[in-house]
Amino acid sequence: MAVLFVTGTGTEVGKTVTTAAIAAAALARGRSVAVLKPAQTGVAAHERGDAAEVERLAGAVTTAELTRYPEPLAPATAARRAGLPAVGPQEIAEAAAKLAASHDLVLVEGAGGLLVRLDADGHTLADAARLVDAPVLVVAPAGLGTLNATALTALALRAHGLDCPGVIIGSWPAAPDLAAHCNLADLPDAAGAPLLGRIPEGAGALRPGVFRARAPHWHSAALG
């Protein structure tokens, strides 16, 4: 039984496809997997969310979503503007613990970056991870700015007393530039943790069967 939080150095860095690849790798090892999306923004009630996308790509995972907001804003802001209750760290911790009671691995995918506000009290995903006492995997993009954003995320993790098992590049470009190539060598120093793998750009558009076949080779090291 294990819980792993997945955060990003920002938004749109490939957290969902990374979560799906970890789930697929765990399923290939015969583990039962649950994916929890505490809050999703910019998604209407009738639209498919990130949890459903993980299920499409990875296969037989249990998915759970606590809330969603229609505007693509930080969860606390989106909740306030929508007049809806925000989801705090205690609710996330309780939901993760409930899923962990019946699954070998629970993946908790955050919204945006580590310190994006979840509620009006200023709580963040880091606060939820600390309540669960779970490690936090960092997903980063490739290119300029990645080292600084990753180092800041790692600094925040250490300040919260959280362990980072490693970093995943969530969308490795088909034609990587010099900065992307240098990330391979420099990201471990910035993160203070190993680079566990790269998800190819456009992986989320692959057919689920192809995705699942490739996923264990992309970064199964993230499972420990």
N, C-alpha and C positions, 0 to 999 in steps of 0.2 A: 504494500500500500504506500503510495507516494503522491505528493502534491507538488506540481511545478507551476510557478507563475511565469507568464510570457509577457514581456513588456517591449517597448520599442524606444529608440532614441527620438522618435517623433511619430507623426501619423503617416499612413501610407508607406510604410517601410517593409511590409511583407509579413506582419505578425500572423495573419490568418493562414496564409499558405505554409508558414513555418509550423504553426500549431497543427495543421493537417498532416504535414510530413512527419512530425514527431508521433502523432497518433497512429499513422499508418505503419511506422517503424515498430511501434509497440505492439500493434495488432499482429504484425508479421512474426513477432516473438511469442505470440500466444497470450498476450496480456489483455485484460479487459480495460477499456479506456472510457473516461467521461471527459467532456469538454464543457467548461462553464464560461459563459460570456456575461459578466455582471451587468454591464451597461453598454448599449450601442447607440450611437448618435447618427443622425442623418439618414434614418431608415424609417419608413412609414410602417404602420401596423400590418399592412397586407403584404409587404415586401419580404423577400428572403434576407435573412441576416447572416452575420459571420458564422454563427453556430451551425446554421443549415449548410453553409458553404463547406465547412470542415467535414460535416457528415457526407456531403456529396463527394468530396475528394478522397476522404480516408476510408469510408465504408462503415462498418458496424460499430460506431461509437455512440455512447449516450450523450445527448446534448441538452444543455439547460441555459436559459437566458432569464435574467432577473428583471430587466427593464430595457426599454428602448425609447428614444426621443426622436422626433421628426427632423430637428434642425442639426446640421453638422457642426456642433459646438462642443466645448468641454462639457462633460456630464452634468456638473453642478449648474452651469449656465443654461444648458439645454433643458434641464429639469425645471429651473426657475421660470424660464420663458414659456414652457409648456404648461405650467401650473400642475406639474406632476411631482410625486415624492421622489427624492433622490435615494440612491442605494449607498449605504455607508459600509465601512469595513467589517462591522460586526455581522451584517447580513451576508456579506461575501464569505466571511470565515465560516459561518454556520452552513451555508450552502455547499462549500467545498468539503467540509467535514462530513456532511450527509452523503455526498457522492463518494467520498473516500472509503466510507464504511462498506461499500459494495463493489468497488472497482480497484484494480491494481494500480492504476495511474489516473490522476485527475489533472487536467491542464486548465489553468485559469488565464484566459486571454484578456488583458487590459484594454482600455480605450486610450488611444494616443500614447503619450509617454508615461514614465513612472510617476511623475509628480503632478499630473493633470488632476484638478480637483474633482472629487466625486460628489461632494455635498457642500452645503452652506457652511459647515464647520471647518472646511479646508482639508478634510481627510483625503488621502490619495491611495493609489494601489499599493504603495509601499507600506502604508498602515495596515492594509488587509493582509499582505504577505507576512508582516511581522506577527499579527494575531495567529495566523496559521503556522508560523515558524517554518515557512517554505522557502526554498531557493528561488531565485528570479533569473530566468534566461533573458538575455538582451538581444533584440533583433535590430540590426543596423543596415542602412543602405550602403552602397559602394560609391566612393568618389570623395570629392572635396567636402570638408566639414564633418565627415564621419568620425574622425579621431577625436575632435573636440567634444562632439555630442556624446560619444561613447564614454569618454573620460568623465564628463559631468554626470552621466547616469551612474557610472561605477562609483563616483564619489558620493552620490546620494544614497546608493545602496549601502555603502560602508557606514555612512552616518546613521542609517536606520538599523545597523547590525544585521544586514541581510547578506546571505551568500549568493554569489553569482557563479554558476557552474561553467559558463562560457558565453560566447557571442556567436550568433548566426548572421551571415549576410543574407538578407531576406529576398533580394532580387539581384542576382549576379548578371550583369549585362552581357549580351551576346558578343559585343565588341568592347571589352573593357579598356578604359583609357589608363594613362600612367598612374593617376591617383588611385584608381581601383586596384591595380596590380600592387601598388605600395601598401594598400590596406591589408593585404594578406600577411605581410610581415609586421606591420605596425599595430594592428588592432589588439593583439594580445597584451602589448605593453599599455595601451590606452585603457583597456578594460581591467587589467590585472587578472585576466582569466583567458583560457585558451579560445582560439577560433575553432569552433566545432564543425563548421561546414558552410556551404553556399547553396542557396536555392536558385536555380536558373530563372532568369527573367521570363515571364510568361508561363511559369509552371502551373499557375491556377487555371490556365485555359486548356490544359491537357485533359484528355478523357480520363475519368476516374481510374479505370483499370491500368492505364499507362502510369498515372501518377503514383498509384499504390505500388506498382512494380519498381519504380525508381526511388521512392521515398526512403526505404531502408538504407540505400547507398548514399543519400544526400547528407544525412547527419545523424545516423543512429547513435553516434557517440554521445549525443545529448541525453540519452536515456541512462547513462552510467553503467 
